[in-house]
Amino acid sequence: MEYKLVRAKRKTLSVSIKNGEVTVKAPKSATLDRIESFVESKARWIEKKLADYNARTSALAPVLDYSHGLYFGEIVPITVDNSVKKVKFERGEILVPTKYAGDALKNAVGNFYKRTAKEALYHMLEMVSVRTDIKYKSFALTNAAGQWGSCDGACNIRLNWRLIMLEDNLAEYVIIHELCHTLHHDHSKAFWSEVLKRYPEVDAAKKKLKFYSEIMRLYR
């Protein structure tokens, strides 16, 4: 099994997988036999994680290579069209003006997503807030690499603009999750009880969000 070996000032061995690459961190004094034995003991876990990664990247390949967009859960073509003046979604496609063809396309589509997300996610947050009767202080978009949303101690909510790429029900779950953090600023049993009361399909939502984790690296 191929892996990247990183020796450091540490006492234990660890293994991690990012973007399909296996990295093993080991103490500087660890022998190769010890490292190989450790990797072998983690082989089944590594193989499962790599299989999950390959399944995600295969299903999302057209989105990850920027030939298609992901828009409210649907994979749609990104088409350069000389008849449009600004990037917009129409006729089942994300249409991009000719002036953005080439290197400028990615940035133009990313800005379209952010522009759309600012209005759509705010509207959804307001609706869910009213429906659940949970208040929040302020709303803003975030470009975080590892979070779909956040809520600070002052009840300011931040939502990752990439939620606009996902199905409405997933964005709703993230919003409910963050609104419940205005009641409990932790992940205690009390917090999850509040979430489950308003969104019973938590496990399914978590699984689907993990599937979409690859899109976090897009449009940066």
Buried (B, 14 or more C-beta within 10 A) or exposed (E): EEBEEEEEEEEEBEBBBEEEEBEBBBBEEBEEEEBEEBBEEBEEEBEEBBEBBEEBBEBBEBBBEBEBBBBBBEBBEBBBBEEBEEBBBEEEBBBBBEEBEEEEBBEBBBBBBBBBBBEBBBEBBEEBBEEBEBEBEEBEBBEBEEEBBBBEEEBBBBBBBBBBBBBEEBBBBBBBBBBBBBBBEEEEEEBBEBBBEBBEEBEEBEEBBEBBBBBBEBBE
